[in-house]
């Protein structure tokens, strides 16, 4: 059944144009973000680190502790209620795993960060950079030297 009412047709056409504009704008922003941010990686394509490779990320970075729980890298900082599971989102770069159904709210003025580990020329992890989703740096932390093994 076709509606021949000019007002309804105009309203429907306007609605469709707005939806198309919104969709194109959303795609444009996403494409621009991807072009501007060479760090953006399709998480499904990231080769997960092996258990041995995950061990490279274990350590304390000025009060920010990264440990392995089985084959999962976790993050903990004093004052947190528990460790947070991390997932690889790029080389030496991890994001927070948000459990299905969880309601996550970053503190006012903050966004959910990611963790980028930096390596020396010899490949040893030396520091941690905590990043906003737009890759702006929140903070940088040096890795605490490990105690000499006995």
DSSP file (Angstrom, degrees, kcal/mol; ACC not computed):
  #  RESIDUE AA STRUCTURE BP1 BP2  ACC     N-H-->O    O-->H-N    N-H-->O    O-->H-N    TCO  KAPPA ALPHA  PHI   PSI    X-CA   Y-CA   Z-CA
    1    1 A X              0   0    0      0, 0.0     2,-0.4     0, 0.0     0, 0.0   0.000 360.0 360.0 360.0 120.7    0.0    0.0    0.0
    2    2 A X        -     0   0    0      2,-0.0     2,-0.7     1,-0.0     0, 0.0  -0.733 360.0-137.1 -95.4 136.2    1.6    3.3   -1.2
    3    3 A X        -     0   0    0     -2,-0.4     6,-0.0     1,-0.1    -1,-0.0  -0.831  18.3-177.1 -94.2 117.0    1.1    6.5    0.7
    4    4 A X        +     0   0    0     -2,-0.7     2,-0.4     4,-0.1    -1,-0.1   0.374  42.7 121.9 -94.1   4.0    0.4    9.3   -1.7
    5    5 A X     >  -     0   0    0      1,-0.2     4,-2.5     2,-0.1     5,-0.2  -0.558  58.2-146.9 -69.4 120.7    0.2   12.0    1.0
    6    6 A X  H  > S+     0   0    0     -2,-0.4     4,-2.4     1,-0.2     5,-0.2   0.847  96.4  53.5 -60.8 -35.3    2.9   14.5    0.1
    7    7 A X  H  > S+     0   0    0      2,-0.2     4,-2.6     1,-0.2    -1,-0.2   0.928 110.8  45.8 -65.7 -44.5    3.7   15.3    3.8
    8    8 A X  H  > S+     0   0    0      2,-0.2     4,-2.8     1,-0.2     5,-0.2   0.916 113.3  49.4 -64.5 -42.9    4.3   11.6    4.6
    9    9 A X  H  X S+     0   0    0     -4,-2.5     4,-2.7     2,-0.2    -2,-0.2   0.916 112.6  47.7 -63.0 -41.9    6.4   11.1    1.5
   10   10 A X  H  X S+     0   0    0     -4,-2.4     4,-2.8     2,-0.2    -2,-0.2   0.920 112.9  48.5 -64.0 -44.1    8.5   14.2    2.3
   11   11 A X  H  X S+     0   0    0     -4,-2.6     4,-2.4     2,-0.2    -2,-0.2   0.917 113.7  46.6 -62.2 -44.1    8.9   13.0    5.9
   12   12 A X  H  X S+     0   0    0     -4,-2.8     4,-2.6     2,-0.2    -2,-0.2   0.907 113.1  49.1 -65.0 -41.9    9.9    9.5    4.8
   13   13 A X  H  X S+     0   0    0     -4,-2.7     4,-2.5     2,-0.2    -2,-0.2   0.919 111.8  49.1 -64.0 -43.2   12.3   10.9    2.2
   14   14 A X  H  X S+     0   0    0     -4,-2.8     4,-2.7     2,-0.2    -2,-0.2   0.915 110.8  50.5 -61.1 -43.7   13.9   13.2    4.8
   15   15 A X  H  X S+     0   0    0     -4,-2.4     4,-2.5     1,-0.2    -2,-0.2   0.929 111.3  47.9 -60.3 -46.2   14.2   10.4    7.2
   16   16 A X  H  X S+     0   0    0     -4,-2.6     4,-2.5     2,-0.2    -2,-0.2   0.900 111.9  50.0 -63.4 -40.4   15.9    8.2    4.6
   17   17 A X  H  X S+     0   0    0     -4,-2.5     4,-2.7     2,-0.2    -1,-0.2   0.915 111.1  49.0 -64.0 -42.6   18.3   11.0    3.7
   18   18 A X  H  X S+     0   0    0     -4,-2.7     4,-2.7     2,-0.2    -2,-0.2   0.920 112.2  48.1 -62.1 -43.4   19.2   11.6    7.3
   19   19 A X  H  X S+     0   0    0     -4,-2.5     4,-2.5     2,-0.2    -2,-0.2   0.902 113.1  47.6 -64.7 -40.9   19.8    7.9    7.8
   20   20 A X  H  X S+     0   0    0     -4,-2.5     4,-2.6     2,-0.2    -2,-0.2   0.911 112.8  49.1 -66.6 -41.3   22.0    7.7    4.7
   21   21 A X  H  X S+     0   0    0     -4,-2.7     4,-2.9     2,-0.2    -2,-0.2   0.922 112.1  48.7 -62.5 -44.4   23.9   10.8    5.8
   22   22 A X  H  X S+     0   0    0     -4,-2.7     4,-2.7     2,-0.2    -2,-0.2   0.923 112.1  48.8 -61.8 -44.1   24.5    9.4    9.2
   23   23 A X  H  X S+     0   0    0     -4,-2.5     4,-2.4     2,-0.2    -2,-0.2   0.920 113.6  45.8 -63.1 -44.1   25.6    6.1    7.8
   24   24 A X  H  X S+     0   0    0     -4,-2.6     4,-2.7     2,-0.2    -2,-0.2   0.914 113.2  50.2 -65.8 -42.2   28.1    7.8    5.4
   25   25 A X  H  X S+     0   0    0     -4,-2.9     4,-2.5     2,-0.2    -2,-0.2   0.914 111.3  49.0 -62.1 -42.2   29.3   10.1    8.1
   26   26 A X  H  X S+     0   0    0     -4,-2.7     4,-2.3     1,-0.2    -2,-0.2   0.928 113.0  46.4 -63.8 -44.9   29.9    7.1   10.4
   27   27 A X  H  X S+     0   0    0     -4,-2.4     4,-2.7     2,-0.2    -2,-0.2   0.890 111.8  52.5 -64.1 -38.7   31.7    5.2    7.7
   28   28 A X  H  X S+     0   0    0     -4,-2.7     4,-2.9     2,-0.2    -2,-0.2   0.917 109.9  47.6 -64.4 -43.5   33.8    8.3    6.9
   29   29 A X  H  X S+     0   0    0     -4,-2.5     4,-2.8     2,-0.2     5,-0.2   0.931 113.2  48.6 -62.8 -44.6   34.9    8.8   10.5
   30   30 A X  H  X S+     0   0    0     -4,-2.3     4,-2.2     1,-0.2    -2,-0.2   0.922 113.7  46.1 -62.5 -44.0   35.8    5.1   10.8
   31   31 A X  H  X S+     0   0    0     -4,-2.7     4,-2.4     2,-0.2    -2,-0.2   0.909 113.0  49.7 -65.6 -41.8   37.8    5.2    7.6
   32   32 A X  H  X S+     0   0    0     -4,-2.9     4,-2.9     2,-0.2     5,-0.2   0.916 110.4  50.4 -63.6 -42.7   39.5    8.4    8.6
   33   33 A X  H  X S+     0   0    0     -4,-2.8     4,-1.7     1,-0.2    -1,-0.2   0.916 111.4  48.9 -61.3 -41.7   40.4    7.0   12.0
   34   34 A X  H  < S+     0   0    0     -4,-2.2     6,-0.2    -5,-0.2    -2,-0.2   0.891 113.7  46.0 -66.2 -39.1   41.8    3.9   10.3
   35   35 A X  H  < S+     0   0    0     -4,-2.4    -2,-0.2     1,-0.2    -1,-0.2   0.906 116.2  44.6 -70.0 -40.9   43.9    6.0    7.8
   36   36 A X  H  < S+     0   0    0     -4,-2.9     2,-0.7     1,-0.2    -1,-0.2   0.732 110.7  58.2 -75.7 -21.9   45.2    8.3   10.5
   37   37 A X    ><  -     0   0    0     -4,-1.7     3,-1.8    -5,-0.2    -1,-0.2  -0.837  56.1-178.7-117.1  96.2   46.0    5.6   13.0
   38   38 A X  T 3  S+     0   0    0     -2,-0.7    -1,-0.1     1,-0.3    -4,-0.1   0.602  81.3  70.0 -69.1  -7.1   48.4    3.1   11.6
   39   39 A X  T 3   +     0   0    0     -3,-0.1    -1,-0.3     2,-0.1     2,-0.2   0.660  69.8 112.0 -80.0 -17.0   48.0    1.3   15.0
   40   40 A X    <   +     0   0    0     -3,-1.8     2,-0.4    -6,-0.2    50,-0.1  -0.395  47.5 179.1 -65.1 125.7   44.5    0.2   14.2
   41   41 A X        -     0   0    0     48,-0.2     2,-1.0    -2,-0.2     3,-0.1  -0.967  39.1-113.0-129.8 142.5   44.5   -3.5   13.7
   42   42 A X    >>  -     0   0    0     -2,-0.4     3,-2.4     1,-0.2     4,-0.7  -0.667  30.3-150.5 -72.2 107.3   41.7   -5.9   12.9
   43   43 A X  G >4 S+     0   0    0     -2,-1.0     3,-1.0     1,-0.3    -1,-0.2   0.814  93.2  60.9 -54.5 -33.7   41.7   -7.8   16.3
   44   44 A X  G 34 S+     0   0    0      1,-0.2    -1,-0.3    -3,-0.1    -2,-0.1   0.769 105.3  49.1 -65.5 -23.3   40.5  -11.0   14.6
   45   45 A X  G <4 S+     0   0    0     -3,-2.4     2,-0.3    44,-0.1    -1,-0.2   0.538  83.1 111.6 -93.2  -7.4   43.7  -10.9   12.5
   46   46 A X    <<  -     0   0    0     -3,-1.0     2,-0.7    -4,-0.7    42,-0.1  -0.517  69.9-131.1 -70.9 125.9   46.1  -10.4   15.4
   47   47 A X        -     0   0    0     -2,-0.3    -1,-0.1     1,-0.1     3,-0.1  -0.683  27.9-125.2 -75.6 115.3   48.2  -13.5   15.9
   48   48 A X        -     0   0    0     -2,-0.7    -1,-0.1     1,-0.1    39,-0.0  -0.345  27.5-106.3 -64.9 141.9   48.0  -14.1   19.6
   49   49 A X        -     0   0    0      1,-0.1    -1,-0.1     4,-0.1    39,-0.1  -0.307  34.4-113.0 -63.3 149.6   51.3  -14.3   21.4
   50   50 A X     >  -     0   0    0      1,-0.1     4,-2.7    -3,-0.1     5,-0.2  -0.296  33.7 -99.8 -73.3 168.7   52.5  -17.7   22.5
   51   51 A X  H  > S+     0   0    0      1,-0.2     4,-1.3     2,-0.2    -1,-0.1   0.893 127.0  50.7 -57.9 -40.3   52.8  -18.5   26.2
   52   52 A X  H  4 S+     0   0    0      1,-0.2     4,-0.5     2,-0.2     3,-0.2   0.916 110.9  48.0 -64.0 -42.3   56.5  -17.9   26.0
   53   53 A X  H >4 S+     0   0    0      1,-0.2     3,-1.4     2,-0.2     4,-0.4   0.871 105.7  58.1 -66.8 -36.9   56.0  -14.6   24.3
   54   54 A X  H >< S+     0   0    0     -4,-2.7     3,-1.6     1,-0.3     4,-0.5   0.839  94.2  67.5 -61.4 -31.1   53.4  -13.5   26.8
   55   55 A X  G >< S+     0   0    0     -4,-1.3     3,-0.9     1,-0.3    -1,-0.3   0.768  86.8  68.9 -60.2 -25.2   56.1  -14.0   29.5
   56   56 A X  G <  S+     0   0    0     -3,-1.4    -1,-0.3    -4,-0.5    69,-0.2   0.811  98.6  50.5 -61.2 -29.4   57.9  -11.0   28.0
   57   57 A X  G <  S+     0   0    0     -3,-1.6    -1,-0.2    -4,-0.4     2,-0.2   0.562  84.3 108.6 -89.3  -9.1   55.1   -8.7   29.2
   58   58 A X    <   +     0   0    0     -3,-0.9     2,-0.3    -4,-0.5     9,-0.2  -0.490  52.0  76.9 -72.1 133.4   55.1  -10.0   32.8
   59   59 A X  E    S-A   66   0A   0      7,-2.1     7,-2.7    -2,-0.2     2,-0.5  -0.908  77.5 -72.3 155.2-179.3   56.5   -7.5   35.3
   60   60 A X  E     -A   65   0A   0     84,-0.4    84,-3.4    -2,-0.3     2,-0.6  -0.921  28.7-168.8-111.3 130.8   56.0   -4.4   37.3
   61   61 A X  E >  S-A   64   0A   0      3,-2.7     3,-0.7    -2,-0.5    82,-0.2  -0.774  74.5 -51.4-120.3  82.3   55.9   -1.0   35.7
   62   62 A X  T 3  S-     0   0    0     -2,-0.6     3,-0.1    80,-0.4    81,-0.1   0.929 123.8 -29.3  50.7  54.5   56.0    1.5   38.5
   63   63 A X  T 3  S+     0   0    0      1,-0.2     2,-0.7    14,-0.0    15,-0.7   0.398 115.2 109.7  91.2  -2.0   53.1    0.0   40.4
   64   64 A X  E <   -AB  61  77A   0     -3,-0.7    -3,-2.7    13,-0.1     2,-0.4  -0.931  55.5-159.1-107.4 113.9   51.3   -1.5   37.4
   65   65 A X  E     -AB  60  76A   0     11,-3.0    11,-2.5    -2,-0.7     2,-0.5  -0.794  12.3-169.0-105.3 132.8   51.6   -5.2   37.5
   66   66 A X  E     +AB  59  75A   0     -7,-2.7    -7,-2.1    -2,-0.4     2,-0.3  -0.979  18.1 166.3-119.1 125.8   51.2   -7.6   34.6
   67   67 A X  E     - B   0  74A   0      7,-1.7     7,-3.0    -2,-0.5     2,-0.5  -0.850  34.5-113.7-133.3 167.0   51.0  -11.3   35.3
   68   68 A X  E     - B   0  73A   0     -2,-0.3     2,-0.6     5,-0.2     5,-0.2  -0.909  18.8-172.1-104.3 130.7   50.0  -14.5   33.5
   69   69 A X  E >  S- B   0  72A   0      3,-2.8     3,-1.0    -2,-0.5     2,-0.6  -0.897  75.0 -50.2-117.8  97.1   47.0  -16.5   34.7
   70   70 A X  T 3  S-     0   0    0     -2,-0.6    -2,-0.0     1,-0.2     0, 0.0  -0.666 123.0 -24.9  71.4-118.2   47.3  -19.6   32.6
   71   71 A X  T 3  S+     0   0    0     -2,-0.6     2,-0.5    -3,-0.1    -1,-0.2  -0.007 119.2 100.5-113.0  28.1   47.7  -18.3   29.1
   72   72 A X  E <   -B   69   0A   0     -3,-1.0    -3,-2.8    15,-0.0     2,-0.4  -0.957  66.3-136.9-118.9 128.5   46.1  -15.0   29.8
   73   73 A X  E     -B   68   0A   0     -2,-0.5    13,-2.6    13,-0.4     2,-0.3  -0.670  28.1-169.5 -79.8 133.2   47.9  -11.7   30.4
   74   74 A X  E     -BC  67  85A   0     -7,-3.0    -7,-1.7    -2,-0.4     2,-0.4  -0.896  13.9-144.9-126.5 157.0   46.3   -9.7   33.3
   75   75 A X  E     +BC  66  84A   0      9,-2.5     9,-2.8    -2,-0.3     2,-0.3  -0.956  19.6 173.4-121.3 136.2   46.7   -6.2   34.6
   76   76 A X  E     -B   65   0A   0    -11,-2.5   -11,-3.0    -2,-0.4     2,-0.3  -0.999   7.6-179.3-144.0 142.7   46.5   -5.1   38.3
   77   77 A X  E >   -B   64   0A   0     -2,-0.3     3,-2.3   -13,-0.2   -13,-0.1  -0.994  44.1 -89.6-138.0 143.4   47.1   -1.9   40.1
   78   78 A X  T 3  S+     0   0    0    -15,-0.7     3,-0.1    -2,-0.3    -2,-0.0  -0.234 114.6  32.7 -53.5 135.4   46.8   -1.3   43.8
   79   79 A X  T 3  S+     0   0    0      1,-0.4    -1,-0.3     2,-0.0     2,-0.2   0.200  90.2 119.0  99.6 -13.7   43.3   -0.1   44.7
   80   80 A X    <   -     0   0    0     -3,-2.3    -1,-0.4     1,-0.1     3,-0.1  -0.528  68.1-130.4 -81.7 153.8   41.7   -2.2   42.0
   81   81 A X  S    S-     0   0    0      1,-0.2     2,-0.3    -2,-0.2    -1,-0.1   0.715  79.9 -24.0 -76.6 -20.6   39.1   -4.9   43.0
   82   82 A X  S    S-     0   0    0     -5,-0.1    -1,-0.2    -7,-0.1    -5,-0.2  -0.972  82.3 -64.9-176.7 170.4   40.8   -7.5   40.9
   83   83 A X        -     0   0    0     -2,-0.3     2,-0.4    -7,-0.1    -7,-0.2  -0.368  44.1-135.3 -71.2 150.0   43.0   -8.2   37.9
   84   84 A X  E     -C   75   0A   0     -9,-2.8    -9,-2.5    -2,-0.1     2,-0.2  -0.904  16.0-125.3-108.8 132.8   41.7   -7.3   34.4
   85   85 A X  E     -C   74   0A   0     -2,-0.4    12,-2.9    12,-0.3     2,-0.3  -0.556  26.6-155.5 -76.7 139.5   42.1   -9.7   31.5
   86   86 A X  E     -D   96   0B   0    -13,-2.6   -13,-0.4    -2,-0.2     2,-0.4  -0.828   6.9-160.3-116.0 155.1   43.9   -8.3   28.5
   87   87 A X  E     -D   95   0B   0      8,-2.5     8,-2.9    -2,-0.3     2,-0.2  -0.989  29.5-104.4-132.9 142.6   43.8   -9.3   24.8
   88   88 A X  E     +D   94   0B   0     -2,-0.4     6,-0.3     6,-0.2   -42,-0.2  -0.446  36.5 168.8 -68.7 135.8   46.3   -8.5   22.0
   89   89 A X  E     -     0   0B   0      4,-3.0     2,-0.3     1,-0.4   -48,-0.2   0.333  69.4 -17.4-123.5   0.5   45.2   -5.8   19.6
   90   90 A X  E >  S-D   93   0B   0      3,-1.2     3,-2.1   -43,-0.1    -1,-0.4  -0.949 101.9 -39.7 176.1 176.5   48.5   -5.4   17.8
   91   91 A X  T 3  S-     0   0    0      1,-0.3     3,-0.1    -2,-0.3    26,-0.1  -0.412 128.6 -13.2 -60.6 122.7   52.2   -6.1   18.2
   92   92 A X  T 3  S+     0   0    0     -2,-0.2    25,-3.1     1,-0.2     2,-0.4   0.733 115.9 115.2  57.3  25.2   53.1   -5.5   21.9
   93   93 A X  E <   -DE  90 116B   0     -3,-2.1    -4,-3.0    23,-0.2    -3,-1.2  -0.991  43.4-175.0-131.5 128.0   49.7   -3.8   22.3
   94   94 A X  E     -DE  88 115B   0     21,-2.9    21,-3.0    -2,-0.4     2,-0.3  -0.930   9.4-158.0-128.7 146.8   46.9   -5.0   24.5
   95   95 A X  E     -DE  87 114B   0     -8,-2.9    -8,-2.5    -2,-0.3     2,-0.3  -0.777  33.1 -95.8-115.2 164.3   43.3   -4.0   25.2
   96   96 A X  E     -D   86   0B   0     17,-0.5     2,-0.6    -2,-0.3   -10,-0.2  -0.618  33.0-129.1 -80.4 134.2   41.0   -4.6   28.1
   97   97 A X        -     0   0    0    -12,-2.9     2,-0.7    -2,-0.3   -12,-0.3  -0.754  19.7-158.8 -83.7 121.7   38.7   -7.6   27.8
   98   98 A X        -     0   0    0     -2,-0.6     3,-0.1   -14,-0.1     4,-0.0  -0.908  19.8-126.8-103.3 114.5   35.2   -6.4   28.7
   99   99 A X    >   -     0   0    0     -2,-0.7     3,-2.2     1,-0.1     0, 0.0  -0.239  36.3 -88.7 -60.3 146.3   33.0   -9.4   29.7
  100  100 A X  T 3  S+     0   0    0      1,-0.3    -1,-0.1     3,-0.0     3,-0.1  -0.287 114.3  15.7 -55.0 134.6   29.7   -9.8   27.8
  101  101 A X  T 3  S+     0   0    0      1,-0.3    -1,-0.3    -3,-0.1     2,-0.1   0.331  92.6 136.7  84.2  -8.6   26.9   -7.9   29.6
  102  102 A X    <   -     0   0    0     -3,-2.2     2,-0.7     1,-0.1    -1,-0.3  -0.464  49.8-140.5 -72.9 143.1   29.3   -5.9   31.7
  103  103 A X        -     0   0    0     -2,-0.1     2,-0.5    -3,-0.1    -1,-0.1  -0.922  23.0-169.7-104.7 113.0   28.6   -2.2   32.0
  104  104 A X        +     0   0    0     -2,-0.7     2,-0.4    -6,-0.0     8,-0.1  -0.877  10.3 177.6-109.5 131.8   31.8   -0.3   31.9
  105  105 A X        -     0   0    0     -2,-0.5     2,-0.1     6,-0.0     3,-0.1  -0.959  18.4-146.1-135.4 117.5   32.1    3.3   32.7
  106  106 A X        -     0   0    0     -2,-0.4     3,-0.1     4,-0.2     4,-0.1  -0.452  40.2 -87.6 -73.9 153.0   35.4    5.2   32.6
  107  107 A X    >   -     0   0    0      1,-0.2     3,-2.4     4,-0.1    -1,-0.1  -0.197  65.9 -70.5 -56.5 155.6   35.9    7.9   35.2
  108  108 A X  T 3  S+     0   0    0      1,-0.3    -1,-0.2    -3,-0.1     3,-0.1  -0.198 124.0  13.7 -51.1 131.8   34.6   11.4   34.1
  109  109 A X  T 3  S+     0   0    0      1,-0.3     2,-0.3    -3,-0.1    -1,-0.3   0.478 111.2 100.1  80.9   2.1   36.9   12.8   31.4
  110  110 A X    <   -     0   0    0     -3,-2.4     2,-0.3    -4,-0.1    -1,-0.3  -0.788  54.3-153.5-118.5 162.0   38.6    9.4   30.8
  111  111 A X        -     0   0    0     -2,-0.3     2,-0.5    -3,-0.1    -4,-0.1  -0.814  41.9 -81.9-124.3 168.5   38.3    6.7   28.2
  112  112 A X        -     0   0    0     -2,-0.3    21,-0.2    -6,-0.1    -6,-0.0  -0.616  57.3-141.3 -74.2 120.6   39.1    3.0   28.4
  113  113 A X        -     0   0    0     -2,-0.5   -17,-0.5    19,-0.1     2,-0.3  -0.213   9.2-144.2 -82.1 169.2   42.9    2.8   27.9
  114  114 A X  E     -EF  95 131B   0     17,-2.2    17,-2.6   -19,-0.1     2,-0.5  -0.842  17.1-126.4-122.4 166.4   45.1    0.4   26.0
  115  115 A X  E     -EF  94 130B   0    -21,-3.0   -21,-2.9    -2,-0.3     2,-0.5  -0.961  20.4-173.3-122.6 119.4   48.6   -0.8   27.0
  116  116 A X  E     -EF  93 129B   0     13,-2.9    13,-3.2    -2,-0.5     2,-0.4  -0.955  12.1-151.6-114.5 123.4   51.5   -0.6   24.6
  117  117 A X  E     - F   0 128B   0    -25,-3.1     2,-0.4    -2,-0.5    11,-0.2  -0.763   9.0-147.7 -94.5 138.5   54.8   -2.2   25.6
  118  118 A X  E     - F   0 127B   0      9,-2.8     8,-2.6    -2,-0.4     9,-1.4  -0.852   9.9-153.2-108.4 142.7   58.1   -0.7   24.3
  119  119 A X  E     - F   0 125B   0     -2,-0.4     6,-0.2     6,-0.3     2,-0.1  -0.802  13.8-121.3-114.0 153.6   61.2   -2.7   23.5
  120  120 A X    >   -     0   0    0      4,-2.8     3,-1.9    -2,-0.3    -1,-0.1  -0.267  45.2 -92.3 -76.5 174.8   64.9   -1.9   23.5
  121  121 A X  T 3  S+     0   0    0      1,-0.3    -1,-0.1     2,-0.1    -2,-0.0   0.789 129.5  57.0 -61.1 -26.5   66.9   -2.4   20.3
  122  122 A X  T 3  S-     0   0    0      2,-0.1    -1,-0.3     1,-0.0    -3,-0.0   0.473 122.6-106.1 -85.4  -0.8   67.7   -5.9   21.6
  123  123 A X  S <  S+     0   0    0     -3,-1.9     2,-0.4     1,-0.3    -2,-0.1   0.500  74.1 137.2  94.1   4.0   64.0   -6.8   21.9
  124  124 A X        -     0   0    0      1,-0.1    -4,-2.8     2,-0.0     2,-0.4  -0.690  60.0-115.0 -86.6 134.9   63.7   -6.6   25.7
  125  125 A X  E     +F  119   0B   0     -2,-0.4    -6,-0.3    -6,-0.2     3,-0.1  -0.547  42.2 166.0 -71.3 126.5   60.6   -4.9   27.1
  126  126 A X  E     +     0   0B   0     -8,-2.6    17,-2.9    -2,-0.4     2,-0.3   0.652  54.2   7.3-115.5 -25.3   61.7   -1.7   28.9
  127  127 A X  E     -FG 118 142B   0     -9,-1.4    -9,-2.8    15,-0.3     2,-0.4  -0.966  56.1-129.1-157.1 170.2   58.6    0.4   29.4
  128  128 A X  E     -FG 117 141B   0     13,-2.9    13,-3.0    -2,-0.3     2,-0.5  -0.975  12.1-161.1-126.9 135.1   54.8    0.6   29.2
  129  129 A X  E     -FG 116 140B   0    -13,-3.2   -13,-2.9    -2,-0.4     2,-0.5  -0.985  10.2-150.3-117.5 126.8   52.8    3.4   27.6
  130  130 A X  E     -FG 115 139B   0      9,-2.8     8,-3.4    -2,-0.5     9,-1.3  -0.859  24.7-167.2 -97.0 126.8   49.1    3.7   28.6
  131  131 A X  E     -FG 114 137B   0    -17,-2.6   -17,-2.2    -2,-0.5     6,-0.2  -0.844  22.5-127.7-121.3 148.5   47.1    5.1   25.7
  132  132 A X    >   -     0   0    0      4,-2.8     3,-2.3    -2,-0.3   -19,-0.1  -0.428  46.3 -98.0 -75.6 164.7   43.7    6.6   25.0
  133  133 A X  T 3  S+     0   0    0      1,-0.3    -1,-0.1   -21,-0.2   -20,-0.1   0.779 127.6  57.8 -57.9 -26.0   41.8    5.0   22.1
  134  134 A X  T 3  S-     0   0    0      2,-0.1    -1,-0.3     1,-0.0     3,-0.1   0.349 121.1-111.1 -85.3   8.3   42.9    7.9   19.9
  135  135 A X    <   +     0   0    0     -3,-2.3     2,-0.2     1,-0.3    -2,-0.1   0.517  69.5 145.3  74.2   9.7   46.5    6.8   20.7
  136  136 A X        -     0   0    0      1,-0.1    -4,-2.8    -5,-0.0     2,-0.3  -0.578  56.5-106.9 -73.7 143.2   47.3   10.0   22.8
  137  137 A X  E     +G  131   0B   0     -2,-0.2    -6,-0.2    -6,-0.2     3,-0.1  -0.530  35.4 178.2 -78.4 130.1   49.5    9.1   25.7
  138  138 A X  E     -     0   0B   0     -8,-3.4     2,-0.3     1,-0.4    -7,-0.2   0.862  69.0 -25.7 -90.0 -50.7   48.1    9.0   29.2
  139  139 A X  E     -G  130   0B   0     -9,-1.3    -9,-2.8     2,-0.0    -1,-0.4  -0.984  50.8-138.3-160.3 163.9   51.3    7.9   31.0
  140  140 A X  E     -G  129   0B   0     -2,-0.3     2,-0.4   -11,-0.2   -11,-0.2  -0.990  19.1-171.6-132.3 137.7   54.6    6.1   30.5
  141  141 A X  E     -G  128   0B   0    -13,-3.0   -13,-2.9    -2,-0.4     2,-0.2  -0.995  18.1-132.2-138.1 132.5   56.1    3.7   33.1
  142  142 A X  E     -G  127   0B   0     -2,-0.4   -80,-0.4   -15,-0.2     2,-0.3  -0.546  31.3-109.8 -80.7 146.1   59.5    2.1   33.2
  143  143 A X        -     0   0    0    -17,-2.9     2,-0.3    -2,-0.2   -82,-0.2  -0.596  31.3-121.0 -76.5 133.4   59.8   -1.6   33.9
  144  144 A X        -     0   0    0    -84,-3.4   -84,-0.4    -2,-0.3    -1,-0.1  -0.584  35.1-106.2 -73.2 131.2   61.2   -2.4   37.3
  145  145 A X        -     0   0    0     -2,-0.3     2,-0.1     1,-0.1    -1,-0.1  -0.305  36.7-114.9 -58.7 140.4   64.3   -4.5   37.0
  146  146 A X        -     0   0    0      1,-0.1     2,-0.1    -3,-0.0    -1,-0.1  -0.465  32.8-100.4 -75.3 148.8   63.8   -8.1   37.9
  147  147 A X        -     0   0    0     -2,-0.1    -1,-0.1     1,-0.1     2,-0.1  -0.429  47.0 -98.3 -65.9 141.7   65.6   -9.5   40.9
  148  148 A X        -     0   0    0     -2,-0.1     2,-0.1     1,-0.1    -1,-0.1  -0.398  41.3-117.0 -63.0 134.2   68.6  -11.5   40.0
  149  149 A X              0   0    0      1,-0.1    -1,-0.1    -2,-0.1    -3,-0.0  -0.444 360.0 360.0 -74.9 149.2   67.9  -15.2   40.0
  150  150 A X              0   0    0     -2,-0.1    -1,-0.1    -3,-0.1    -2,-0.1   0.433 360.0 360.0 -96.9 360.0   69.8  -17.3   42.4
